[in-house]
């Protein structure tokens, strides 16, 4: 018999093979996508904190609403709060207290994290804390790390996790030498 086409069985087998290959190729796609989201958000946080350090070292002036440009006495930094698990704030400290966010500390920018990512914990030399401020003062690249107890720490870290899988976490470490690294 001379056949010039495909039988229905051959077409069904071809479609089944394509479906199996497609499902195998997408296996683990969501896990990889979420890991990339976590890595991306960690890099964004580090970038914002390094931006604060650069602003301080460059002695960049900041203009408050209705005022002349001025260099913040306490420098620039980042405020990370556990009660606000989706944001990291870039700040300017005008009163040089470096310890408590207040009316003389302006929030320059909020970095809003992806909705799939959260800040799970903050730890300083004193232990777990509610918030951490990492400040850089002109002209030094060193950091002043303060927590909600008012104590200055030499080291601190934050834990960033995926909301739907808290076992997937990254730790961002800060130290008083101004170094930031991820583990």
Secondary structure as the mmCIF struct_conf table of DSSP 4:
data_model
#
loop_
_struct_conf.conf_type_id
_struct_conf.id
_struct_conf.beg_label_comp_id
_struct_conf.beg_label_asym_id
_struct_conf.beg_label_seq_id
_struct_conf.end_label_comp_id
_struct_conf.end_label_asym_id
_struct_conf.end_label_seq_id
BEND BEND1 UNK A 5 UNK A 5
HELX_RH_AL_P HELX_RH_AL_P1 UNK A 8 UNK A 26
TURN_TY1_P TURN_TY1_P1 UNK A 27 UNK A 28
HELX_RH_AL_P HELX_RH_AL_P2 UNK A 29 UNK A 57
TURN_TY1_P TURN_TY1_P2 UNK A 58 UNK A 59
STRN STRN1 UNK A 62 UNK A 63
TURN_TY1_P TURN_TY1_P3 UNK A 65 UNK A 66
BEND BEND2 UNK A 67 UNK A 67
STRN STRN2 UNK A 69 UNK A 70
TURN_TY1_P TURN_TY1_P4 UNK A 73 UNK A 74
STRN STRN3 UNK A 75 UNK A 81
BEND BEND3 UNK A 82 UNK A 84
TURN_TY1_P TURN_TY1_P5 UNK A 85 UNK A 86
STRN STRN4 UNK A 87 UNK A 93
BEND BEND4 UNK A 94 UNK A 96
BEND BEND5 UNK A 99 UNK A 100
TURN_TY1_P TURN_TY1_P6 UNK A 103 UNK A 104
STRN STRN5 UNK A 105 UNK A 112
HELX_LH_PP_P HELX_LH_PP_P1 UNK A 113 UNK A 114
TURN_TY1_P TURN_TY1_P7 UNK A 115 UNK A 116
STRN STRN6 UNK A 117 UNK A 124
TURN_TY1_P TURN_TY1_P8 UNK A 125 UNK A 126
STRN STRN7 UNK A 127 UNK A 128
BEND BEND6 UNK A 130 UNK A 130
STRN STRN8 UNK A 131 UNK A 136
TURN_TY1_P TURN_TY1_P9 UNK A 138 UNK A 139
STRN STRN9 UNK A 143 UNK A 147
TURN_TY1_P TURN_TY1_P10 UNK A 148 UNK A 149
BEND BEND7 UNK A 150 UNK A 150
STRN STRN10 UNK A 152 UNK A 153
BEND BEND8 UNK A 154 UNK A 154
STRN STRN11 UNK A 155 UNK A 162
TURN_TY1_P TURN_TY1_P11 UNK A 163 UNK A 164
STRN STRN12 UNK A 165 UNK A 175
TURN_TY1_P TURN_TY1_P12 UNK A 176 UNK A 177
BEND BEND9 UNK A 178 UNK A 178
STRN STRN13 UNK A 180 UNK A 182
#
